Amino acid sequence: MRILPSELALEAADVVDSILRKHGPTRISDDFFHADHRRVWSELTDGGWHMLGVPQTSGGAGFDLIDLCAVATVWGRYLIPLPYLPVLLVWRWRGSGDDSLK
């Protein structure tokens, strides 16, 4: 039984970290939570980062829940008010290549 994320998951978490660092706040304030975060969302979905848990046969990376936890840990560092983690899980169980959630 594997208890640590795969190397690929750690690499993906590093890339997600760099995307979020680029768009993340320099300081947290009410303005940050009311700001327009569409650029972050576009970069994540255009890059296919929302499909990390989708099986490879359906066009995703095929990450299991342990791998997705590595990405979730990175997401939690930035407090960006977007539904990235729920979308990761929905796509994992949906297992589809349809881009209707963009």
C-alpha contacts under 8 A as a table, 3 or more apart, distances in Angstrom:
res1	aa1	res2	aa2	distance
2	R	5	P	7.88
3	I	66	I	6.89
4	L	66	I	6.62
4	L	67	D	7.66
5	P	9	A	5.92
5	P	10	L	6.60
5	P	66	I	5.47
5	P	67	D	4.56
5	P	68	L	8.00
5	P	69	C	7.74
5	P	70	A	6.45
6	S	9	A	5.12
6	S	10	L	6.39
6	S	67	D	6.26
7	E	10	L	5.08
7	E	11	E	6.21
8	L	11	E	5.06
8	L	12	A	6.16
9	A	12	A	4.97
9	A	13	A	6.05
9	A	63	F	7.17
9	A	67	D	5.18
9	A	68	L	7.27
9	A	70	A	6.65
9	A	71	V	7.30
10	L	13	A	4.99
10	L	14	D	6.24
10	L	67	D	7.68
10	L	70	A	6.48
10	L	71	V	7.71
11	E	14	D	5.06
11	E	15	V	6.44
12	A	15	V	5.10
12	A	16	V	6.19
12	A	71	V	7.18
13	A	16	V	5.08
13	A	17	D	5.98
13	A	70	A	6.10
13	A	71	V	4.68
13	A	74	V	6.37
14	D	17	D	4.92
14	D	18	S	6.29
14	D	74	V	7.99
15	V	18	S	5.06
15	V	19	I	6.32
16	V	19	I	5.08
16	V	20	L	6.17
16	V	44	L	7.89
16	V	49	W	7.76
16	V	71	V	7.23
16	V	74	V	7.31
16	V	75	W	7.77
17	D	20	L	5.17
17	D	21	R	5.93
17	D	74	V	5.94
17	D	75	W	7.38
18	S	21	R	5.04
18	S	22	K	6.20
19	I	22	K	5.33
19	I	23	H	6.66
19	I	40	V	7.45
19	I	43	E	7.71
19	I	44	L	7.89
20	L	23	H	5.14
20	L	24	G	5.35
20	L	40	V	7.20
20	L	75	W	7.78
20	L	78	Y	6.96
21	R	24	G	4.95
21	R	78	Y	7.77
23	H	40	V	6.48
24	G	78	Y	6.24
24	G	80	I	7.18
25	P	28	I	6.18
25	P	32	F	6.94
25	P	78	Y	7.62
28	I	32	F	6.10
29	S	32	F	5.31
29	S	33	F	6.98
30	D	33	F	5.37
30	D	34	H	6.51
31	D	34	H	5.14
31	D	35	A	5.93
32	F	35	A	5.12
33	F	80	I	7.43
33	F	81	P	6.37
36	D	39	R	7.84
37	H	40	V	5.58
37	H	41	W	6.57
37	H	80	I	7.81
37	H	81	P	7.93
37	H	82	L	7.61
38	R	41	W	4.96
38	R	42	S	5.96
39	R	42	S	5.10
39	R	43	E	6.13
40	V	43	E	5.18
40	V	44	L	6.21
41	W	44	L	5.19
41	W	45	T	6.12
41	W	82	L	7.57
42	S	45	T	5.26
42	S	46	D	5.62
42	S	102	K	7.50
43	E	46	D	5.25
43	E	47	G	5.95
44	L	47	G	5.33
44	L	48	G	6.32
44	L	49	W	5.12
44	L	50	H	6.53
45	T	48	G	4.97
45	T	49	W	5.79
45	T	50	H	5.69
45	T	102	K	6.07
46	D	49	W	7.72
48	G	51	M	5.56
48	G	52	L	7.43
48	G	60	G	7.85
49	W	52	L	5.73
50	H	53	G	7.85
50	H	84	Y	7.16
50	H	87	V	6.57
50	H	88	L	5.28
50	H	91	W	7.25
51	M	54	V	5.20
51	M	59	G	7.85
51	M	60	G	5.06
51	M	61	A	6.71
51	M	88	L	6.43
51	M	91	W	6.19
51	M	92	R	7.13
52	L	60	G	5.58
52	L	61	A	4.73
52	L	62	G	6.18
52	L	63	F	5.69
52	L	68	L	7.46
52	L	88	L	6.96
52	L	92	R	7.61
53	G	60	G	6.49
53	G	61	A	6.16
53	G	62	G	5.04
53	G	63	F	4.49
53	G	64	D	6.18
53	G	65	L	7.70
53	G	68	L	6.91
53	G	88	L	6.48
53	G	89	L	7.16
53	G	91	W	6.78
53	G	92	R	4.48
53	G	95	G	7.95
54	V	58	S	6.57
54	V	59	G	6.99
54	V	60	G	4.41
54	V	61	A	6.14
54	V	62	G	5.15
54	V	63	F	7.06
54	V	91	W	6.03
54	V	92	R	4.58
54	V	93	W	7.45
54	V	94	R	7.66
54	V	95	G	4.89
54	V	96	S	6.94
54	V	97	G	7.99
55	P	58	S	5.41
55	P	59	G	6.70
55	P	60	G	5.25
55	P	61	A	6.28
55	P	62	G	4.10
55	P	63	F	7.43
55	P	92	R	7.44
55	P	95	G	6.18
56	Q	59	G	5.02
56	Q	60	G	4.66
56	Q	61	A	5.29
56	Q	62	G	4.95
57	T	60	G	7.25
58	S	95	G	6.44
58	S	96	S	5.85
58	S	97	G	5.66
59	G	96	S	7.85
59	G	97	G	5.91
60	G	97	G	7.47
63	F	66	I	7.76
63	F	67	D	5.42
63	F	68	L	6.27
64	D	67	D	5.32
64	D	68	L	6.27
65	L	68	L	4.92
65	L	69	C	6.14
66	I	69	C	5.15
66	I	70	A	6.97
67	D	70	A	5.46
67	D	71	V	7.07
68	L	71	V	5.16
68	L	72	A	6.11
69	C	72	A	4.80
69	C	73	T	6.03
70	A	73	T	5.26
70	A	74	V	6.68
71	V	74	V	5.22
71	V	75	W	6.29
72	A	75	W	4.95
72	A	76	G	6.16
72	A	85	L	6.60
73	T	76	G	5.22
73	T	77	R	6.84
74	V	77	R	5.46
74	V	78	Y	7.49
75	W	78	Y	5.88
75	W	79	L	7.19
75	W	80	I	7.83
75	W	85	L	7.90
76	G	79	L	5.90
83	P	86	P	5.58
83	P	87	V	6.17
84	Y	87	V	5.14
84	Y	88	L	6.16
85	L	88	L	5.04
85	L	89	L	6.41
86	P	89	L	5.17
86	P	90	V	6.09
87	V	90	V	4.99
87	V	91	W	6.03
88	L	91	W	5.36
88	L	92	R	6.13
89	L	92	R	4.93
89	L	93	W	6.37
90	V	93	W	5.47
90	V	94	R	5.85
91	W	94	R	4.81
91	W	95	G	5.64
91	W	96	S	6.78
92	R	95	G	5.30
98	D	101	L	7.95
99	D	102	K	5.91
